[in-house]
């Protein structure tokens, strides 16, 4: 699975001008299931993200995890993280998992974060979402597992 993680002071999802979900301090996590991914990759990614020390401690050093700060996660499925731009100007997305598998792994990943103890909000799989965020830092991290 691939993830683009942004440390945020707030983030939200709006669909058709209606607020669908929102968080305050925590992580905005864009995730993409790839063709070869299984539940094991989703579990491993959730575990890794839950322990990632990218929040400031009392000395201003990135030394705390989302668990340490009691932060929330907003998890948004984003198949475009699978973009292959190696040929031409039009990205290809054939390495992304098919929609049924992608949705299953997206939901499983979010469940695993919740089981670890991270409160999660979700986007709408396949929805035409508008994402608003305030990136804290800015801190943005790319992960692949």
KACOR-V406439 format. One line per field, one symbol per residue. ss: DSSP state (a for helix, b for strand, c for the rest). psi: psi as a letter, one per 20 degrees, with the letter a starting at -180 (. if undefined). burial: # if it has 9 or more other ideal C-beta (glycine too) atoms within 8 Angstrom, else .. Layout:
ss->???
psi->???
burial->???
This chain:
ss->cbbbbbbbbbbbbbbccbbbbbbccbbbbbbbcbccccaaaaaaaaaaaaacccbbcccccbbbcccccccbbbbbbcaaaacbcccccccbcccbccaaaaaaaaaaaaaaaaaacccbbbcccccccbbbbbbbbbbbbbbbc
psi->qqqopppqiqqrpppljppgqqrcpbpoopqpprgiqahghggggggghhipnjqqaijjqnjqrhghjlrrpopppniiijpokioaioqqkiiqqqgggggghghggggggghhjopqqqaopjqnqppqqopofqopppqp.
burial->########.######....####.##########..#...##########.####.#....#.####.#.#########.##.#........#..##...###.######.###.#.#.######...#.#.#.##..###.#.#
